[in-house]
């Protein structure tokens, strides 16, 4: 496989495993990540895997960028020896529309559908988590039907409440904490996706398989109350 | 112990950031001006990684409940001790009962207060930084409020005395030259998607003046100036961003991502600010302006290495000075 390397900064190098999101480029990202985790070269500060890239942050006082590239090319040559882990299956309950999903009507209108049809399409898919990023525990989820695709907002919202479910282009995702962002908002889940008290502070991981299920507001309130009781 | 009589606009415990959890989407947080933070710690006899108080624009009123040794570095927010102006970029012995307060922001936007022994706050995910949006880290996961008591770790009388004696001898050359200009030239590498921008945008970013919008915070500074646009509009695949990445949403106004930046982003990056120049941006107030100047990644790395050498020399000099008194 041909990888390309280019700088993000004077202390970060981006390895691109492909120019489109597919099984091959994603597997390569996961394998590179697990190799970096195992080898932990002493110049490595940390790394951020994404859809088709792994960005490697290094200590600029220890190593030059050209040398980082050489080391990573060596690592990449051993990808075939690495096994990718089996995916986990996780269900995410969502209360769609209303105050929780103020852009549900926009997504429906944009695609010539009713709000109910958008919900039906969103809950019928089996999705996979491509990457965690942007916010703590935030999953970028692939596998959404193009029938409910919608462009990002022209200017990002300054505040989106935690656990809001959104759509951006061909992607759907859930905001784990209150944050600004440009996604179209369609609903909210009672599940906590960011769990800072745990060693791995994210409920979801790259590679997980996900289903969304619809719950009404009463169920949402019930699950939220139950979750808060367990947490405290 | 420090009694926070008045909290100021936004005063929060920060360190050099939460490293190693960005792959789980956990933002780095940490100080906006790492240089000022590190020097403040060194002057106060702390490790560079120790937590400091980041003080923004309108500073707090703090009462010291015991004898302490402190240093304030960064933007000049007119600090004073018991009503007397307090020099920045050097250490000070403060007596029990002294009151530290701040006045007008003269130059820069953020000051860093280091206290010898440093603050006694529990680390979360290996860092003392306050992650305001998630409500974790630092002092109870939030900025300080009126009436808070911020504990410090104990420091021996002998150590305090050594710091105090050394303080009397603080040489002028320990005080760095004025770093924060009102209209700085900020060195910037072309970003990962620089080539996707139209020709006018690629030229304007390095030629014209940009102003910091009121809608700016620790996450990022929104800049106003000539509109920037891609050659052809397209949705990009999200990827990692860094401290100082300059991304351009579809509205054409660039955003410089700072300490509380997200870990990844889907907007095209026109540039990447050289690490050594990040404090120049972090210390700007809304309404102030800046210009970008081109630098290569290699040259930016060289500048970084040189600055690290300077900080190391400063550290050795401070330690030698201190040893004369212990």
Boltz contact constraints between the chains, C-beta under 6 A:
constraints:
  - contact:
      token1: [A, 7]
      token2: [B, 297]
      max_distance: 6.0
  - contact:
      token1: [A, 8]
      token2: [B, 242]
      max_distance: 6.0
  - contact:
      token1: [A, 9]
      token2: [B, 242]
      max_distance: 6.0
  - contact:
      token1: [A, 9]
      token2: [B, 272]
      max_distance: 6.0
  - contact:
      token1: [A, 10]
      token2: [B, 297]
      max_distance: 6.0
  - contact:
      token1: [A, 10]
      token2: [B, 300]
      max_distance: 6.0
  - contact:
      token1: [A, 10]
      token2: [B, 301]
      max_distance: 6.0
  - contact:
      token1: [A, 10]
      token2: [B, 304]
      max_distance: 6.0
  - contact:
      token1: [A, 12]
      token2: [B, 242]
      max_distance: 6.0
  - contact:
      token1: [A, 46]
      token2: [B, 19]
      max_distance: 6.0
  - contact:
      token1: [A, 46]
      token2: [B, 20]
      max_distance: 6.0
  - contact:
      token1: [A, 46]
      token2: [B, 22]
      max_distance: 6.0
  - contact:
      token1: [A, 48]
      token2: [B, 22]
      max_distance: 6.0
  - contact:
      token1: [A, 48]
      token2: [B, 23]
      max_distance: 6.0
  - contact:
      token1: [A, 48]
      token2: [B, 240]
      max_distance: 6.0
  - contact:
      token1: [A, 48]
      token2: [B, 263]
      max_distance: 6.0
  - contact:
      token1: [A, 50]
      token2: [B, 238]
      max_distance: 6.0
  - contact:
      token1: [A, 50]
      token2: [B, 239]
      max_distance: 6.0
  - contact:
      token1: [A, 50]
      token2: [B, 240]
      max_distance: 6.0
  - contact:
      token1: [A, 50]
      token2: [B, 264]
      max_distance: 6.0
  - contact:
      token1: [A, 51]
      token2: [B, 237]
      max_distance: 6.0
  - contact:
      token1: [A, 52]
      token2: [B, 237]
      max_distance: 6.0
  - contact:
      token1: [A, 53]
      token2: [B, 239]
      max_distance: 6.0
  - contact:
      token1: [A, 55]
      token2: [B, 240]
      max_distance: 6.0
  - contact:
      token1: [A, 60]
      token2: [B, 301]
      max_distance: 6.0
  - contact:
      token1: [A, 60]
      token2: [B, 304]
      max_distance: 6.0
  - contact:
      token1: [A, 61]
      token2: [B, 305]
      max_distance: 6.0
  - contact:
      token1: [A, 61]
      token2: [B, 308]
      max_distance: 6.0
  - contact:
      token1: [A, 132]
      token2: [B, 24]
      max_distance: 6.0
  - contact:
      token1: [A, 132]
      token2: [B, 25]
      max_distance: 6.0
  - contact:
      token1: [A, 133]
      token2: [B, 25]
      max_distance: 6.0
  - contact:
      token1: [A, 133]
      token2: [B, 263]
      max_distance: 6.0
  - contact:
      token1: [A, 133]
      token2: [B, 264]
      max_distance: 6.0
  - contact:
      token1: [A, 134]
      token2: [B, 262]
      max_distance: 6.0
  - contact:
      token1: [A, 134]
      token2: [B, 264]
      max_distance: 6.0
  - contact:
      token1: [A, 135]
      token2: [B, 25]
      max_distance: 6.0
  - contact:
      token1: [A, 136]
      token2: [B, 25]
      max_distance: 6.0
  - contact:
      token1: [A, 136]
      token2: [B, 26]
      max_distance: 6.0
  - contact:
      token1: [A, 136]
      token2: [B, 134]
      max_distance: 6.0
  - contact:
      token1: [A, 137]
      token2: [B, 25]
      max_distance: 6.0
  - contact:
      token1: [A, 138]
      token2: [B, 25]
      max_distance: 6.0
  - contact:
      token1: [A, 154]
      token2: [B, 250]
      max_distance: 6.0
  - contact:
      token1: [A, 154]
      token2: [B, 251]
      max_distance: 6.0
  - contact:
      token1: [A, 155]
      token2: [B, 251]
      max_distance: 6.0
  - contact:
      token1: [A, 169]
      token2: [B, 235]
      max_distance: 6.0
  - contact:
      token1: [A, 177]
      token2: [B, 133]
      max_distance: 6.0
  - contact:
      token1: [A, 177]
      token2: [B, 134]
      max_distance: 6.0
  - contact:
      token1: [A, 196]
      token2: [B, 136]
      max_distance: 6.0
  - contact:
      token1: [A, 201]
      token2: [B, 24]
      max_distance: 6.0
  - contact:
      token1: [A, 201]
      token2: [B, 26]
      max_distance: 6.0
  - contact:
      token1: [A, 202]
      token2: [B, 24]
      max_distance: 6.0
